[in-house]
Amino acid sequence: MISLKKYLDTVQTGSNHSGETDEMDILPAAIAAYRSALLEMGNCSVDACPALGEELKHNLGKLEAILSAGMSREAVAATERSVQEQLQGWGRRTAKHYQEKTGEVKELLIVMARTAESVGARDQRCAGQIHEVTARLTRIASLDNLTEIRASIEKSAAELKTSIDRMTEEGKAALDQLRSEVSNYQEKLEKAEEIASRDALTGLHSRLLVETQIERRIAAGATFCVAIIDIDGFKKVNDEHGHLTGDELLKQFATELKSACRSTDLIGRWGGDEFIILLDYGLSEASAQTERLSKWVCGDYTVQGRSGPQKLRVDASIGLAEHTQGEAMKELLARADAAMYQRKAASRAAEGALKR
């Protein structure tokens, strides 16, 4: 970003240089690359920390929109400062978040250690009591008076029973406490896992979880297909109506996607305006399903815009690929992605023909 500022200074003050035209041609491409990097940083922050990444993504998206409106030195400098502040603040919050999670696990381990320690102390105390009873029983073996022997045995038996009963009660209490603590932390860990497995904005499965499920299916040799879905012209929605409207559209689109899919289909947000579905059946059945799905999710959506409710026409391109034997996940996703872009190009060509 600093180099971009210097570059702008050079271009703006070097108007008499012969290479000015070439430099001005390169500058928009450099700005566009930086804008793209900002959006990708936002997507990566969601993958890195689902609980906090969505906020950073949203803020970086607003900064990208500011750059898209102009390429002045002031805009670049202001964006640089804002990006640094956003990244530093997000880094501190993320570090604190994971420290708290680590502290919860540490606390659970301490509880378990204390419980084990109390059980050990209890067992040692009870062992000492039993040892005393055993010694007393050994001593009475030399007695001649049967009455004394009987009284001593009854007393020892009562003490032994009391010791065993106490040990049982204390053991039950310690185990009940441990079960309660473990159950409490199990709920916390399950909640943390649920957060990590879900996309914070749409509630769909996260990219990390989808990739894990793809790898499992590949390892098991299962038959399955992958469908990648991209909303057509989504950037225009953000540019014309703002990122809040874009977020609302993504949430509504995700809801429609869930409604159109089968209960066995695994639906996730792949990043930005892209979604992914894992279909646990072959290509023929998956093709019919995605065609039906396309008709369901495409159409008119009403979202809250800057000046009130906005009715938007939404179309989407779907790329489908079936996993083949020996194919890696990266190769499978590349084929599905390529198929999606082919559908998108065909759709644009059809629109162009209609306009002519």
Buried (B, 14 or more C-beta within 10 A) or exposed (E): BEEBBEBBEEBEEEEEEEEBEEBEEEBEEBBEEBBEBBBBBBBBBBBEBBBBBBBBBBBBBBBBBBBBEEBEBEBBBBBBEBBEEBBEEBEEBBEEBEEEBEEBEEBBEEBBEBBEEBBEEBEEBBEEBBEBBEEBBEEBEEEEEEEEBEEBEEEBEEBBEEBEEBBEEBBEEBEEBBEEBBEBBEEBBEEBEEEBBBBBBBEBBBBBBBBEBBEEBBEEEEBBBBBBBBBBBBBEBBBEBBBBBBBBBBBBBBBBBBEBBEEEBBBBBBBBBBBBBBBBBEBEEBBEBBEEBBEEBBEEBEBBBEEEEBEBEBBBBBBBBBBEEEBEBEEBBEBBBEBBEEBBEEBEEEEEEEEE
